[in-house]
Amino acid sequence: MPLEEFNEVFREEHRQLRDMLLGLIDAFQSSDSERARQGIEEMTAHAAPHFEYEQEALYPALADVHGDSYVEKLVEEHAQALEAAVRLAELAEQEELDEEALAYGLELVRQLLPHVSDRDGLAVMVEVLEPATIEKIHQAQKESNKRRVSLATLTKGARKGAAKRKKAGPATAKTRKAIAKPKPTAKASRAAAAKLRKRLPAKAAKRGRK
């Protein structure tokens, strides 16, 4: 089932990223530059495809439940996490990681950790989306993991999107289009919310019988 498969991969990726970031904290605190470089390379390779389908498919789908303003907040926080990952990748390219660089790397890792832990809870909300929407998210997840986009490519696209949103303004149709394509209209969102309210009791009762 798409939902079960999505959740399994989504949460396992978060666990992997969590462990990689915790390993980086230990490497930076113990001043192990080589281990830090290897850890950063591994982390960014895993993070980029995960960040891609979150940005392109997961966040926009949640607008039906949470609304556009919450999705815009998710996208903004996502961009900050992506920027921290980029800074880490740049740090790993330095010839020498002195005490100052190690402290900076530790700070960047700690900026990324909340993104990993907080986003894991979004899987709960995916459960109440329409089956067709869940299928689209799952498909995006599979395609991202197959394509294995680089962090540099993903960052370039995210920065272009952020520039378009800033130029358009937070309340315009252009902003909503920049966040995700296609994006439901306000009327469609209200209809989806009404449909969601009707489905929730039935789903709860069904789970209670299991």
Secondary structure, 3 states (H helix, E strand, C coil): CHHHHHHHHHHHHHHHHHHHHHHHHHHHHCCCHHHHHHHHHHHHHHHHHHHHHHHHHHHHHCHHHHCHHHHHHHHHHHHHHHHHHHHHHHHHCCCCCCHHHHHHHHHHHHHHHHHHHHHHCHHHHHCCCCHHHHHHHHHHHHHHHHHCCCHHHHHHHHHHHHHHHHHHCCCCHHHHHHHCCCCCCHHHHHHHHHHHHHHHHHHHHHHHHC
